[in-house]
Amino acid sequence: MAEVAITLNGRTYRLECGDGEEEHLLALSEKVGDRLNSLQKKFGQVGDDRLLLMTALMIADDLSEAQKKLADAESEQASAEDLKKSAESEVADQISAAAERIEVLSAALDDRGEA
């Protein structure tokens, strides 16, 4: 297991992670740190626990919004796929009807030629 040191709001936390995951964990901690620093500038030093809670809630809100957008996009994609299938079925029916008319006309022309 690898170990990463993360500093947030002047406090250092040592976390274990899987080998090779260090850079990803550090990048995530930078995002958390950026959000935390933004809140600290806005509200001042309101206490470590409260500041970390506010940061976590804001990140959770971002995640919730992203999940909603993903669900909406998946729903739109499913609707588009249903519409595509319906259109394909309609085109197939029209082609089939046209083929039947061509056969009727061809038979009629054959009958005229034999008479």
Secondary structure, DSSP 8 states (H G I E B T S, - for coil): -EEEEEEETTEEEEEEE-TT-HHHHHHHHHHHHHHHHHHHHHH----HHHHHHHHHHHHHHHHHHHHHHHHHHHHHHHHHHHHHHHHHHHHHHHHHHHHHHHHHHHHHHHHHHH-
